């Protein structure tokens, strides 16, 4: 299992980004969560097989229509169990 914890920067709030991430994660069979941050970024934590996690990373760079991703800041992935099914946190 591979874990990936990242902050997505750019125009990522108010464009359906969290919903996009949740749907992509569920399609890929990933565990984890997504949430908005007060600084306008979106934070994502995922866990799954290597190929699915890489596919999610690629999806985060693309984002949904209306989004403009300017960067991904990788964070340390904790060893805590991640949500299944993939969840939007408030």
C-alpha positions in Angstrom: 0.0 0.0 0.0 1.1 3.5 -0.9 0.1 6.7 0.9 0.1 10.2 -0.5 -0.7 13.3 1.5 -0.6 16.6 -0.4 -1.8 20.2 -0.4 -3.1 21.3 -3.8 -2.6 25.0 -4.5 -4.2 27.3 -7.1 -7.8 28.0 -8.0 -9.1 24.9 -6.2 -12.0 26.1 -4.0 -15.4 26.9 -5.4 -14.9 24.8 -8.6 -16.1 21.4 -7.4 -12.5 20.2 -6.6 -13.4 18.2 -3.5 -16.3 16.4 -5.3 -13.9 15.7 -8.3 -11.3 14.2 -5.9 -13.8 12.1 -4.1 -15.3 10.6 -7.3 -11.8 9.9 -8.7 -10.6 8.3 -5.5 -13.7 6.1 -5.3 -13.3 5.1 -8.9 -9.7 4.1 -8.2 -10.6 2.2 -5.0 -8.6 4.5 -2.7 -9.1 5.2 1.0 -8.7 8.7 2.4 -10.2 12.1 2.6 -10.2 15.6 1.1 -10.8 19.0 2.7 -10.6 22.7 2.1 -8.0 24.7 4.0 -8.5 28.2 5.2 -5.7 29.5 3.0 -7.7 28.6 -0.2 -5.9 25.3 -0.9 -7.2 21.8 -0.7 -5.6 19.0 1.3 -5.8 15.4 0.2 -4.7 12.1 1.9 -5.0 8.8 -0.1 -4.0 5.2 0.4 -4.0 2.4 -2.1 -2.0 0.4 -4.6 0.9 2.2 -6.4 -0.8 2.5 -9.8 -4.0 4.0 -8.3 -2.2 6.5 -6.1 -0.1 7.6 -9.2 -3.4 8.0 -11.2 -4.8 10.1 -8.4 -1.7 12.3 -8.3 -2.2 12.8 -12.1 -5.9 13.7 -11.6 -5.0 16.2 -8.9 -2.6 18.0 -11.3 -5.4 18.2 -13.9 -8.3 19.0 -11.6 -11.9 19.5 -12.8 -13.0 22.0 -15.4 -12.7 25.5 -13.9 -9.8 24.6 -11.6 -6.3 25.9 -12.1 -3.7 23.9 -10.2 -0.4 25.8 -9.6 1.3 23.3 -7.3 1.3 20.3 -5.1 3.0 20.4 -1.7 3.7 16.9 -0.4 3.3 16.3 3.3 4.4 13.5 5.5 1.9 10.7 5.3 0.8 9.6 8.8 0.4 5.9 9.8 -3.2 6.5 10.9 -5.9 4.5 9.1 -7.6 6.4 6.4 -11.3 6.6 5.7 -13.0 4.1 3.5 -15.0 4.9 1.4 -13.1 8.1 0.5 -14.7 11.0 2.3 -15.0 14.8 2.0 -14.2 16.3 5.4 -15.8 19.7 6.3 
